């Protein structure tokens, strides 16, 4: 019976394997955001010879190897950057570390909290290097990184010493310019963007209250730290989009921020902003309207901060459907020419593809009617934008009792009890006054993990989750700034998820997938399960796919490398078919994107990944960065 179930999981997860034709002509140049490596030493024929080359431990928050913060803090989520033979990583307490890329030996570390006497922790997903273009020929290189207490720091890439001419002793206090008051969260957890001599940054701001620090995007001179431009993500009076907010509803509005990564088109001088939801996340009665530029992909002139175009992906968000991942640049063949595009992945599983210069949708876009909210004072949008193609990568329809998982009797029993308590809904079902289940949930679809594009085949590779969200709107306590807040119904909490006591999603698997989209046509080329669930694998049940965090990288060797899954493994897949061709164990789940590079001395091709685990899906935590190379 177990074997039959396993077979059904794989069949349900897969679009028929398709061999993608790769053009013999030279592909367009790859962009940094596409996570493509031109290295081809490792191929399908020899990938099984990959073996660990070195493991480095950061010493920062790792199961007893460092100071332990309170609460649930993710492990290492950094995507390393490589320059001049060094691998640069960051840690949950914002430490920046340089590692010898071939030996894994520490070269230096910069701890921004060393003299503060107080240490904070948060997800931290990497740093940036200046100059960003042709930096291998530069004589002066600077690492820019944010901190969990709201600073932007600049350190010498060769020594780790602060660039004292930048800001005050090598740092800028970003809280000062956005009205971040005592006790209000404001942190920088993603790598800033670099354009020419500018460093451009957003920040993580509060989501649980309507008023707080501004989510403004700011650009600073890389040498002095002087502010050069600022973009108001919530437009002020007289600015474009101000009319989409009610009178005074815009004032000190928090949210509408870029907590993820921005992307720069150096050739066209554009910076693309994936702007998040306006706060409060789940009730917008005090912000009636479409709320620009929340939930929008915005293209700015990177030199001046002037808006070039925007596309709002969710109108008046009450689902926490903010765009979570870095926009991806690609050049795709279409109608006899090459079209430069920007791709935005979403928690909804919808994939938006726009012409990079004009913002026009490549595969069409239409407004479709969606359910309306029943919550007093709330006015959700009657329609939402949907791309004509590609098709959604995850479930967007209500789940039925017959679609509940049957992987174990215990899970089925727990899920049936949970399902009996909810009203089942699909995409854009507003949280109601009774317990509501919607798909996808806040951790469904694509996450901050992002995607990768192969320039030769125009395949977009994306990992996704399948898990619903459960919640309801309840009266807020007396004295609260809003009349309603989201609750989860008892033990579920405000961010209740549709899973059992072992965090097995309650709908039938697959629960995590790796997807390939042909950007030439907008059609899905293949889909396969990604990962296994350790508690089920121990019972001989595999092929279910796993909830996952951490994106892919593609190589000219025709491979996709990805960690992400909760089973603490890194895998390689055949780019053309989606077939898994290699896997290796990690100290913890690789909740970060790998990086592929060539050793400057040895000439060997390496694949390195941060294996930190932790966070929302994994109880195993590590501080490891692991590199692999051919034996």
C-alpha positions as CSV (number, residue, x, y, z in Angstrom):
1,X,0.0,0.0,0.0
2,X,2.9,2.4,0.8
3,X,4.4,1.8,-2.6
4,X,1.1,2.6,-4.4
5,X,0.7,5.8,-2.4
6,X,4.2,6.9,-3.2
7,X,3.6,6.3,-6.9
8,X,0.5,8.4,-6.8
9,X,2.4,11.3,-5.1
10,X,4.9,11.5,-7.9
11,X,2.3,11.3,-10.6
12,X,0.3,14.1,-9.0
13,X,3.3,16.2,-8.8
14,X,4.7,15.9,-12.3
15,X,3.9,17.4,-15.6
16,X,5.1,14.9,-18.2
17,X,8.8,15.2,-18.5
18,X,9.7,17.3,-21.4
19,X,13.1,17.5,-23.0
20,X,13.7,21.2,-23.7
21,X,15.5,22.0,-26.9
22,X,18.6,24.2,-26.3
23,X,19.6,26.6,-29.1
24,X,23.0,26.1,-30.6
25,X,23.3,29.8,-30.9
26,X,25.1,31.8,-28.2
27,X,22.6,32.6,-25.4
28,X,22.0,36.2,-24.3
29,X,24.1,37.5,-21.5
30,X,22.9,36.3,-18.1
31,X,21.9,38.7,-15.4
32,X,23.0,38.5,-11.7
33,X,19.5,38.2,-10.5
34,X,19.0,35.1,-12.8
35,X,21.3,33.0,-10.6
36,X,23.0,31.4,-13.6
37,X,26.6,30.1,-13.7
38,X,28.4,29.7,-17.1
39,X,30.5,27.0,-15.5
40,X,30.1,23.6,-17.1
41,X,32.7,21.3,-15.5
42,X,30.0,19.5,-13.5
43,X,27.4,17.8,-15.7
44,X,24.7,15.2,-15.5
45,X,27.3,12.6,-16.4
46,X,29.8,13.4,-13.6
47,X,27.7,15.1,-10.9
48,X,27.6,12.0,-8.8
49,X,31.3,12.5,-8.1
50,X,30.5,15.7,-6.2
51,X,31.8,15.5,-2.6
52,X,32.2,17.9,0.3
53,X,35.3,20.0,-0.1
54,X,35.1,22.0,3.1
55,X,32.6,23.0,5.9
56,X,32.8,26.3,7.7
57,X,31.1,27.1,11.0
58,X,30.2,30.8,11.6
59,X,30.0,30.3,15.4
60,X,26.9,32.5,15.5
61,X,23.8,30.9,16.9
62,X,24.2,27.2,16.3
63,X,22.9,24.7,18.8
64,X,25.3,25.7,21.5
65,X,28.1,27.0,19.4
66,X,27.3,30.7,20.1
67,X,25.0,33.0,22.0
68,X,21.5,31.7,21.9
69,X,18.7,34.2,21.3
70,X,15.2,33.8,22.6
71,X,12.3,32.7,20.4
72,X,12.3,31.1,16.9
73,X,15.3,32.5,15.0
74,X,16.3,31.1,11.6
75,X,19.7,29.6,11.0
76,X,22.1,30.9,8.4
77,X,20.1,32.0,5.3
78,X,22.8,34.0,3.5
79,X,23.6,33.5,-0.2
80,X,27.3,34.0,-0.4
81,X,29.0,36.4,-2.9
82,X,32.3,35.6,-4.4
83,X,35.1,38.0,-5.3
84,X,38.9,37.8,-5.5
85,X,39.0,34.3,-4.1
86,X,36.9,35.1,-1.1
87,X,33.4,34.0,-0.2
88,X,31.4,36.6,1.8
89,X,28.6,35.4,4.1
90,X,26.4,37.0,6.8
91,X,24.9,35.6,10.0
92,X,21.6,36.0,11.9
93,X,23.2,38.7,14.1
94,X,24.5,40.6,11.1
95,X,28.1,39.5,11.3
96,X,30.0,39.7,7.9
97,X,32.6,37.0,7.4
98,X,35.1,36.5,4.6
99,X,36.1,32.9,3.9
100,X,38.8,31.5,1.5
101,X,36.6,30.2,-1.3
102,X,38.8,27.1,-1.9
103,X,39.8,26.1,1.6
104,X,36.9,27.3,3.8
105,X,39.3,29.1,6.2
106,X,38.2,32.3,7.8
107,X,40.0,35.4,6.5
108,X,38.3,38.0,8.6
109,X,35.0,38.9,10.3
110,X,33.3,42.1,11.1
111,X,30.9,42.1,14.0
112,X,28.7,45.3,14.0
113,X,27.6,44.5,17.6
114,X,31.1,43.9,19.0
115,X,31.2,47.2,20.9
116,X,27.5,47.7,21.5
117,X,27.0,45.3,24.4
118,X,23.7,44.2,23.0
119,X,23.1,41.7,20.2
120,X,20.0,41.3,18.0
121,X,19.0,38.4,15.7
122,X,16.9,38.1,12.6
123,X,16.9,36.4,9.2
124,X,19.9,37.7,7.2
125,X,20.2,36.9,3.5
126,X,23.5,38.4,2.4
127,X,25.6,41.4,1.5
128,X,26.6,43.3,-1.6
129,X,29.9,44.3,-3.1
130,X,30.9,47.6,-4.8
131,X,31.8,48.0,-7.6
132,X,29.1,45.7,-8.7
133,X,30.2,45.7,-12.4
134,X,33.6,44.5,-13.4
135,X,34.5,44.2,-9.7
136,X,37.2,41.6,-10.3
137,X,39.3,44.3,-11.9
138,X,38.6,46.9,-9.2
139,X,41.4,47.9,-6.8
140,X,39.1,49.1,-4.1
141,X,36.2,46.9,-3.0
142,X,33.6,47.6,-0.3
143,X,31.1,45.2,1.3
144,X,27.7,46.8,2.1
145,X,25.4,45.0,4.5
146,X,22.4,45.8,6.7
147,X,22.0,45.0,10.4
148,X,19.1,43.8,12.5
149,X,19.2,47.1,14.5
150,X,18.7,49.2,11.4
151,X,22.2,50.3,10.2
152,X,23.9,50.1,6.8
153,X,27.5,49.3,7.2
154,X,30.5,49.5,4.8
155,X,33.6,47.4,5.3
156,X,36.8,46.9,3.3
157,X,36.4,43.7,1.3
158,X,40.1,42.8,1.7
159,X,40.4,43.5,5.5
160,X,37.0,43.7,7.0
161,X,37.8,47.1,8.5
162,X,35.1,49.7,8.5
163,X,35.2,52.3,5.7
164,X,35.3,55.2,8.2
165,X,34.6,57.8,5.6
166,X,31.1,56.3,5.0
167,X,28.5,57.8,7.3
168,X,29.8,57.8,10.9
169,X,32.8,55.5,11.4
170,X,31.6,53.2,8.5
171,X,27.9,53.1,9.2
172,X,24.6,54.9,8.7
173,X,21.8,54.8,11.3
174,X,18.8,54.2,8.9
175,X,16.2,54.6,11.6
176,X,16.8,58.3,11.9
177,X,15.4,59.2,8.5
178,X,12.1,57.2,8.6
179,X,10.6,58.3,11.9
180,X,11.4,54.9,13.6
181,X,10.6,55.5,17.2
182,X,11.7,53.8,20.4
183,X,10.5,50.2,20.5
184,X,9.5,50.1,16.8
185,X,11.1,47.4,14.6
186,X,13.3,48.5,11.8
187,X,16.0,46.2,10.4
188,X,17.8,45.4,7.1
189,X,17.8,41.7,6.5
190,X,18.5,41.5,2.7
191,X,21.4,42.7,0.6
192,X,21.3,46.3,-0.6
193,X,21.4,47.0,-4.4
194,X,24.4,48.7,-6.0
195,X,24.2,51.0,-9.0
196,X,27.3,52.8,-10.1
197,X,28.3,54.8,-7.0
198,X,25.1,54.4,-5.2
199,X,24.0,51.8,-2.6
200,X,20.2,51.4,-2.5
201,X,18.4,49.9,0.5
202,X,15.0,49.1,1.9
203,X,14.2,47.6,5.3
204,X,12.0,45.3,7.3
205,X,9.3,47.3,9.2
206,X,6.3,46.4,11.5
207,X,3.5,44.4,10.0
208,X,1.2,44.0,13.0
209,X,0.3,47.7,13.5
210,X,-0.9,50.3,10.9
211,X,1.4,53.2,11.9
212,X,5.1,53.2,12.3
213,X,8.4,53.7,10.4
214,X,8.2,54.6,6.7
215,X,9.1,51.9,4.1
216,X,10.9,54.5,2.0
217,X,13.7,53.4,-0.4
218,X,16.9,55.4,-0.1
219,X,20.1,55.7,-2.2
220,X,23.4,56.7,-0.6
221,X,26.7,57.7,-2.0
222,X,29.0,54.7,-1.6
223,X,32.0,56.8,-0.5
224,X,30.4,59.3,1.9
225,X,27.0,57.9,2.9
226,X,25.3,61.1,1.8
227,X,21.6,60.5,0.9
228,X,21.3,61.0,-2.9
229,X,17.6,60.2,-3.4
230,X,14.5,58.8,-1.7
231,X,11.4,57.2,-3.0
232,X,8.2,57.4,-0.9
233,X,6.6,54.0,-1.2
234,X,3.4,55.6,0.3
235,X,3.0,58.7,-1.9
236,X,2.8,62.1,-0.2
237,X,0.3,64.8,-1.2
238,X,1.0,65.9,-4.8
239,X,2.9,62.7,-5.7
240,X,1.7,60.1,-8.2
241,X,-0.6,57.6,-6.5
242,X,-1.5,59.7,-3.4
243,X,-5.2,59.6,-4.4
244,X,-5.2,55.8,-3.9
245,X,-5.2,56.5,-0.1
246,X,-8.0,57.9,2.0
247,X,-7.6,61.3,3.7
248,X,-4.9,61.0,6.3
249,X,-4.7,57.3,5.8
250,X,-1.3,57.6,4.3
251,X,0.3,59.5,7.3
252,X,3.0,57.5,9.1
253,X,1.7,54.4,7.3
254,X,4.1,51.6,7.8
255,X,4.6,48.5,5.6
256,X,4.8,49.1,1.9
257,X,8.5,48.4,2.2
258,X,11.1,46.3,0.4
259,X,12.3,43.7,2.9
260,X,13.4,41.4,0.1
261,X,16.1,42.2,-2.5
262,X,16.0,44.7,-5.3
263,X,17.4,44.2,-8.8
264,X,19.4,46.6,-10.9
265,X,19.5,46.7,-14.7
266,X,22.9,48.4,-15.1
267,X,22.6,48.8,-18.9
268,X,19.2,50.6,-18.7
269,X,19.8,52.4,-15.4
270,X,16.8,50.9,-13.7
271,X,16.2,49.5,-10.3
272,X,13.2,47.2,-9.6
273,X,11.5,47.2,-6.3
274,X,9.3,44.4,-5.0
275,X,7.2,46.5,-2.6
276,X,5.4,44.7,0.2
277,X,2.0,45.0,1.8
278,X,0.8,48.1,3.7
279,X,0.3,47.5,7.4
280,X,-1.8,46.3,9.1
281,X,-1.6,43.1,7.0
282,X,-5.1,41.7,7.5
283,X,-7.4,44.6,7.9
284,X,-7.5,47.7,5.7
285,X,-10.6,49.6,6.9
286,X,-8.4,52.6,7.7
287,X,-6.7,52.5,4.3
288,X,-9.6,52.1,1.8
289,X,-8.4,52.2,-1.8
290,X,-5.8,50.4,-3.8
291,X,-2.9,51.7,-1.6
292,X,-0.1,52.4,-4.1
293,X,2.7,51.4,-4.1
294,X,2.0,48.5,-1.8
295,X,2.2,45.1,-3.4
296,X,3.7,46.5,-6.5
297,X,6.6,46.0,-8.8
298,X,8.1,49.5,-9.3
299,X,10.8,50.5,-11.8
300,X,12.8,53.5,-10.8
301,X,15.5,55.5,-12.5
302,X,18.4,54.1,-10.5
303,X,20.3,57.4,-10.7
304,X,17.5,59.7,-9.5
305,X,14.8,57.6,-7.8
306,X,12.2,58.8,-10.3
307,X,9.4,56.4,-11.1
308,X,9.5,55.0,-14.6
309,X,6.5,52.5,-14.3
310,X,4.7,50.3,-11.9
311,X,2.4,47.3,-11.8
312,X,0.3,46.6,-8.7
313,X,0.1,42.9,-8.2
314,X,-2.5,42.9,-5.4
315,X,-5.0,45.6,-4.8
316,X,-5.7,46.5,-1.2
317,X,-4.0,43.5,0.3
318,X,-5.6,41.9,3.4
319,X,-3.9,38.4,2.9
320,X,-0.2,39.3,3.5
321,X,0.4,38.5,-0.2
322,X,3.4,40.8,-0.5
323,X,5.9,40.0,-3.3
324,X,8.6,38.1,-1.4
325,X,11.4,37.5,-3.9
326,X,14.0,39.4,-5.8
327,X,12.8,40.4,-9.4
328,X,14.6,38.4,-12.0
329,X,16.0,39.9,-15.2
330,X,16.1,37.8,-18.4
331,X,16.2,38.2,-22.2
332,X,13.8,35.9,-24.0
333,X,13.3,35.2,-27.7
334,X,9.8,36.2,-28.7
335,X,8.2,36.9,-32.1
336,X,11.5,36.9,-33.8
337,X,13.3,39.3,-31.4
338,X,14.9,39.2,-28.0
339,X,12.7,40.9,-25.3
340,X,14.3,42.1,-22.1
341,X,11.9,41.2,-19.3
342,X,11.6,41.4,-15.5
343,X,9.9,38.5,-13.7
344,X,8.2,38.8,-10.3
345,X,7.3,35.6,-8.3
346,X,4.6,35.7,-5.7
347,X,3.1,33.9,-2.7
348,X,0.0,33.4,-4.7
349,X,1.8,31.2,-7.1
350,X,1.2,33.7,-10.0
351,X,4.2,34.5,-12.1
352,X,4.2,38.0,-13.6
353,X,6.4,38.7,-16.6
354,X,6.8,42.4,-17.8
355,X,8.7,44.1,-20.5
356,X,11.6,45.7,-18.6
357,X,11.5,49.2,-20.2
358,X,7.7,49.7,-20.5
359,X,6.2,47.5,-17.8
360,X,3.8,46.0,-20.3
361,X,2.8,42.4,-19.5
362,X,4.4,39.9,-21.9
363,X,1.7,37.2,-21.7
364,X,-1.2,39.5,-21.0
365,X,-3.0,40.6,-17.8
366,X,-6.6,40.7,-16.8
367,X,-8.7,41.8,-13.9
368,X,-10.9,39.0,-12.5
369,X,-13.7,39.2,-10.0
370,X,-12.8,37.9,-6.5
371,X,-14.8,37.4,-3.3
372,X,-15.6,40.5,-1.2
373,X,-15.0,40.9,2.5
374,X,-17.8,40.6,5.1
375,X,-15.9,42.3,7.9
376,X,-17.5,45.6,9.0
377,X,-15.6,48.6,7.7
378,X,-13.5,46.6,5.2
379,X,-13.7,47.3,1.5
380,X,-11.7,44.8,-0.5
381,X,-11.1,45.3,-4.2
382,X,-13.8,43.6,-6.4
383,X,-11.1,42.5,-8.8
384,X,-7.5,41.4,-8.8
385,X,-4.9,41.2,-11.6
386,X,-4.1,37.7,-13.1
387,X,-1.5,37.0,-15.8
388,X,-3.0,35.1,-18.8
389,X,0.2,32.9,-18.6
390,X,2.0,31.2,-17.0
391,X,-0.6,29.1,-15.2
392,X,-0.5,29.3,-11.3
393,X,2.3,27.2,-9.9
394,X,0.2,26.1,-6.8
395,X,-3.3,25.3,-5.8
396,X,-5.6,28.4,-5.9
397,X,-8.9,26.6,-5.5
398,X,-10.7,25.5,-2.2
399,X,-9.7,22.1,-0.9
400,X,-12.4,19.5,-0.3
401,X,-12.6,16.8,2.4
402,X,-11.8,14.2,-0.3
403,X,-8.5,15.9,-1.0
404,X,-7.2,15.7,2.5
405,X,-3.9,13.8,2.9
406,X,-3.8,10.1,3.7
407,X,-0.1,9.6,4.4
408,X,-0.8,8.4,7.9
409,X,-3.9,7.6,9.9
410,X,-3.0,10.1,12.6
411,X,-2.5,12.9,10.1
412,X,-5.8,12.1,8.4
413,X,-7.6,12.1,11.7
414,X,-6.1,15.4,12.8
415,X,-6.7,17.1,9.5
416,X,-10.3,16.0,9.3
417,X,-11.0,17.5,12.7
418,X,-9.3,20.8,11.6
419,X,-11.1,20.8,8.3
420,X,-14.5,20.4,10.0
421,X,-13.8,23.8,11.8
422,X,-13.2,25.9,8.7
423,X,-14.9,27.4,5.7
424,X,-12.7,26.4,2.7
425,X,-11.7,29.0,0.2
426,X,-9.2,29.6,-2.5
427,X,-7.1,32.5,-3.7
428,X,-8.3,36.0,-2.6
429,X,-10.9,34.6,-0.2
430,X,-10.8,37.3,2.5
431,X,-10.4,36.3,6.1
432,X,-13.9,36.3,7.5
433,X,-15.7,36.5,10.9
434,X,-15.6,32.7,11.1
435,X,-12.5,30.5,10.7
436,X,-11.5,30.6,7.1
437,X,-9.1,28.4,5.1
438,X,-7.5,29.8,2.0
439,X,-5.1,28.6,-0.6
440,X,-2.3,29.6,-1.0
441,X,-1.4,30.6,2.5
442,X,1.1,33.2,3.6
443,X,3.9,30.7,3.2
444,X,2.5,29.1,0.0
445,X,3.6,29.7,-3.6
446,X,7.0,31.2,-4.1
447,X,8.8,32.7,-1.1
448,X,11.8,34.9,-0.7
449,X,13.7,32.0,-2.1
450,X,13.3,33.4,-5.7
451,X,14.1,31.6,-8.9
452,X,16.8,31.1,-11.6
453,X,16.8,31.4,-15.4
454,X,18.9,29.5,-17.9
455,X,19.6,31.9,-20.8
456,X,20.1,29.2,-23.4
457,X,16.7,27.4,-22.9
458,X,14.8,30.4,-21.4
459,X,13.7,28.1,-18.6
460,X,12.6,29.7,-15.3
461,X,13.2,27.4,-12.3
462,X,11.1,28.1,-9.2
463,X,10.6,26.2,-6.0
464,X,7.1,26.5,-4.4
465,X,5.2,25.4,-1.3
466,X,1.7,24.0,-1.0
467,X,0.2,24.9,2.4
468,X,-3.0,26.8,3.3
469,X,-3.6,29.5,5.9
470,X,-6.3,29.5,8.5
471,X,-7.6,32.5,10.4
472,X,-10.5,34.8,11.2
473,X,-11.1,38.4,12.0
474,X,-11.9,39.1,15.6
475,X,-12.7,42.2,17.6
476,X,-9.5,43.9,18.7
477,X,-8.9,44.6,22.4
478,X,-10.2,48.0,23.7
479,X,-7.8,50.8,22.9
480,X,-6.4,49.1,19.8
481,X,-5.8,51.3,16.7
482,X,-8.0,49.1,14.6
483,X,-11.4,47.5,15.3
484,X,-10.4,44.1,14.0
485,X,-7.3,41.9,14.1
486,X,-6.6,38.4,12.7
487,X,-6.9,35.5,15.0
488,X,-6.3,31.8,14.4
489,X,-9.0,30.2,16.4
490,X,-7.4,29.1,19.7
491,X,-3.9,27.5,19.4
492,X,-3.6,28.2,15.7
493,X,-2.4,31.8,16.2
494,X,-2.7,34.7,13.8
495,X,-0.6,32.9,11.2
496,X,-2.4,29.6,11.5
497,X,-1.4,27.0,8.9
498,X,-3.4,24.1,7.5
499,X,-1.2,21.3,8.9
500,X,-1.2,18.7,11.6
501,X,0.7,18.5,14.8
502,X,3.8,17.3,12.9
503,X,3.6,20.2,10.4
504,X,2.4,17.9,7.6
505,X,0.1,19.9,5.3
506,X,-3.5,18.6,5.5
507,X,-4.2,18.5,1.8
508,X,-2.8,15.6,-0.3
509,X,0.9,15.9,-1.4
510,X,3.0,17.1,-3.1
511,X,3.7,19.8,-0.5
512,X,6.8,21.2,-2.2
513,X,7.7,21.3,-5.9
514,X,10.4,22.4,-8.3
515,X,8.9,24.0,-11.4
516,X,10.2,24.8,-14.8
517,X,8.5,27.4,-17.0
518,X,9.4,28.0,-20.6
519,X,9.6,31.8,-20.9
520,X,9.4,31.6,-24.7
521,X,5.8,30.4,-24.4
522,X,4.7,30.9,-20.8
523,X,3.9,27.2,-20.5
524,X,5.0,24.9,-17.7
525,X,7.8,22.5,-19.0
526,X,7.9,20.2,-16.0
527,X,7.1,20.0,-12.3
528,X,8.6,17.5,-9.8
529,X,8.4,17.0,-6.0
530,X,11.2,18.7,-4.1
531,X,12.4,16.9,-1.0
532,X,11.1,14.4,1.6
533,X,9.7,14.8,5.1
534,X,12.0,13.2,7.6
535,X,9.2,11.9,9.9
536,X,7.6,10.2,6.9
537,X,10.9,9.1,5.3
538,X,11.6,7.2,8.5
539,X,8.4,5.2,7.8
540,X,9.4,4.5,4.2
541,X,7.1,7.2,2.7
542,X,9.0,9.4,0.2
543,X,8.1,11.4,-2.9
544,X,5.7,13.7,-1.0
545,X,7.8,16.9,-1.5
546,X,8.6,19.0,1.4
547,X,7.9,22.6,2.5
548,X,11.0,24.5,1.5
549,X,12.9,27.8,1.8
550,X,15.9,28.6,-0.3
551,X,16.1,29.0,-4.1
552,X,17.9,27.4,-7.0
553,X,20.9,28.1,-9.2
554,X,21.3,26.9,-12.8
555,X,24.5,26.1,-14.6
556,X,25.8,25.8,-18.2
557,X,26.4,22.2,-17.3
558,X,22.6,21.6,-17.6
559,X,22.0,21.3,-13.9
560,X,19.8,22.9,-11.2
561,X,21.3,22.9,-7.7
562,X,18.9,23.6,-4.8
563,X,18.7,22.8,-1.0
564,X,15.5,24.2,0.6
565,X,13.7,21.1,1.7
566,X,13.4,20.1,5.3
567,X,15.3,16.9,4.9
568,X,18.7,18.6,5.2
569,X,19.9,17.8,1.7
570,X,21.2,19.6,-1.4
571,X,20.1,18.2,-4.8
572,X,20.9,18.5,-8.4
573,X,18.3,18.1,-11.1
574,X,18.6,17.7,-14.8
575,X,17.6,21.1,-16.2
576,X,15.9,19.7,-19.3
577,X,13.7,17.1,-17.6
578,X,13.5,17.8,-13.9
579,X,15.0,14.4,-13.0
580,X,16.9,14.3,-9.8
581,X,20.5,13.2,-10.5
582,X,22.4,13.8,-7.3
583,X,21.8,14.5,-3.6
584,X,24.1,15.0,-0.6
585,X,23.4,15.4,3.1
586,X,23.8,18.8,4.9
587,X,24.2,19.6,8.6
588,X,20.7,21.2,8.5
589,X,18.3,22.3,5.8
590,X,19.8,24.6,3.1
591,X,17.3,27.5,3.5
592,X,19.4,29.6,1.1
593,X,20.3,29.7,-2.5
594,X,23.6,28.0,-3.5
595,X,26.4,29.8,-5.3
596,X,28.6,28.2,-8.1
597,X,32.1,29.5,-8.7
598,X,35.6,28.5,-9.9
599,X,38.5,28.4,-7.5
600,X,41.1,31.0,-8.6
601,X,44.1,28.8,-7.6
602,X,42.9,25.2,-8.2
603,X,40.6,25.9,-11.2
604,X,38.0,23.6,-9.6
605,X,34.3,24.3,-9.9
606,X,32.6,24.6,-6.4
607,X,29.0,24.6,-5.3
608,X,28.5,26.2,-1.9
609,X,25.4,26.6,0.3
610,X,24.5,27.9,3.7
611,X,22.9,25.1,5.7
612,X,21.4,26.8,8.7
613,X,17.9,25.1,9.0
614,X,15.7,26.6,11.7
615,X,13.0,29.1,10.9
616,X,9.4,28.2,10.2
617,X,9.8,24.7,8.8
618,X,12.9,23.1,10.4
619,X,13.7,22.3,14.0
620,X,17.4,21.4,13.2
621,X,19.6,24.5,13.4
622,X,23.2,24.9,12.3
623,X,25.8,27.6,11.5
624,X,27.4,25.7,8.6
625,X,28.4,26.8,5.1
626,X,29.3,23.8,3.0
627,X,31.2,23.6,-0.3
628,X,31.2,20.7,-2.8
629,X,33.6,19.9,-5.7
630,X,34.4,16.9,-7.9
631,X,36.5,14.3,-6.3
